Amino acid sequence: MALRRLNRHRLLIRRSTDKKQLAGGRIDYEYGYFLAHAPTPMPAVEFIAQAGVRWKIEEDNEQGKQLTGLGQYQVRKWTPWHRHVTCAMLALACWPSSLPSTPTPPRRPPTTGRTGSPRRS
């Protein structure tokens, strides 16, 4: 007889660290809910880490919609939609490498004392 892994539903509630103005002018914390079906022996730390990955993926998808036009395509057929999404995701992956790197600030010349010789520390 094969051993069955026991799974159960878990509810994770995420609260923002800062208070925000919500609908109706009320100021309160913002809450996010996450329902998962996970193995029973999964530790809480691992469960929270896995849920955090999901939220990061959602944030990346939202950024992709804004930067590369991922949400601009009206679906008519699967093949053109797949091509559009693939190109948009590729553009998003290449986006950071196309940005100019931050130049290093120029070094200041050593300051001189009254005698005209450089100061040493």
C-alpha positions in Angstrom: 0.0 0.0 0.0 1.5 3.3 -1.0 1.7 6.1 1.5 -0.4 9.1 0.7 0.8 12.6 1.4 -1.6 14.4 3.5 -2.5 17.9 2.2 -4.5 20.6 3.8 -5.7 24.0 3.0 -3.9 26.9 4.7 -4.8 30.6 4.8 -2.0 33.2 4.9 -2.9 36.8 5.6 -0.4 39.5 4.6 -0.5 42.9 6.2 1.3 46.0 4.8 3.9 47.6 7.0 2.5 51.1 6.5 -1.0 52.5 6.9 -2.6 53.6 3.6 -5.7 55.6 2.8 -8.4 53.1 1.7 -11.7 53.5 0.0 -14.0 55.8 1.8 -11.2 57.9 3.2 -10.4 55.4 6.0 -6.7 55.0 6.9 -5.7 51.4 7.8 -3.3 48.6 6.9 -3.8 46.9 3.6 -4.4 43.2 3.8 -3.8 40.5 1.2 -5.1 36.9 1.5 -3.5 33.7 0.1 -5.3 30.3 0.2 -3.1 27.3 -0.6 -3.4 23.5 -0.7 0.0 22.4 0.7 1.5 19.3 2.3 0.9 19.0 6.0 4.6 18.7 7.2 5.5 22.0 5.4 7.0 24.4 7.9 5.4 27.9 8.2 8.6 29.6 7.1 8.8 27.7 3.9 5.0 28.3 3.3 5.5 32.0 3.7 8.6 32.0 1.4 6.6 30.2 -1.4 3.7 32.7 -1.0 6.2 35.6 -1.3 7.4 34.1 -4.6 3.9 34.3 -5.9 3.5 37.9 -5.0 6.8 38.8 -6.7 5.6 37.1 -9.9 2.4 39.1 -9.8 4.4 42.3 -9.3 6.6 41.4 -12.3 3.6 40.7 -14.5 2.1 44.1 -13.5 5.4 45.8 -14.4 5.5 43.9 -17.7 2.0 45.1 -18.5 3.1 48.7 -17.9 6.5 48.7 -19.5 6.2 46.4 -22.5 2.6 46.4 -23.5 1.9 43.0 -22.2 -1.8 43.9 -21.5 -2.3 45.7 -24.8 -3.1 42.8 -27.1 -6.7 41.8 -27.9 -6.8 38.0 -28.1 -8.1 36.6 -31.4 -6.2 33.4 -31.9 -3.7 31.5 -29.7 -0.7 31.6 -32.0 -0.5 35.4 -32.4 -1.2 35.9 -28.7 1.6 33.5 -27.8 4.0 35.4 -30.1 3.1 38.7 -28.6 3.4 37.5 -25.0 6.8 35.8 -25.8 8.2 39.0 -27.4 6.9 41.2 -24.5 8.4 38.9 -21.8 11.7 38.8 -23.8 11.7 42.6 -23.9 11.0 42.8 -20.1 13.9 40.3 -19.5 16.3 42.5 -21.5 15.0 45.8 -20.1 17.6 46.1 -17.2 20.6 45.3 -19.4 19.6 48.1 -21.8 19.5 50.8 -19.1 22.7 52.8 -18.7 24.7 51.9 -15.7 25.3 54.5 -13.0 28.5 56.3 -13.6 31.0 56.3 -10.8 31.6 59.8 -9.3 34.9 61.4 -10.2 37.6 61.3 -7.5 38.4 64.5 -5.8 42.0 65.6 -5.8 43.7 65.5 -2.4 43.2 68.6 -0.3 46.3 70.6 0.5 47.3 72.1 3.9 48.9 75.5 4.4 52.3 74.4 3.2 50.9 73.2 -0.1 51.7 69.5 0.6 48.8 66.9 0.5 47.3 66.0 3.8 47.7 62.5 5.0 45.3 60.7 7.3 
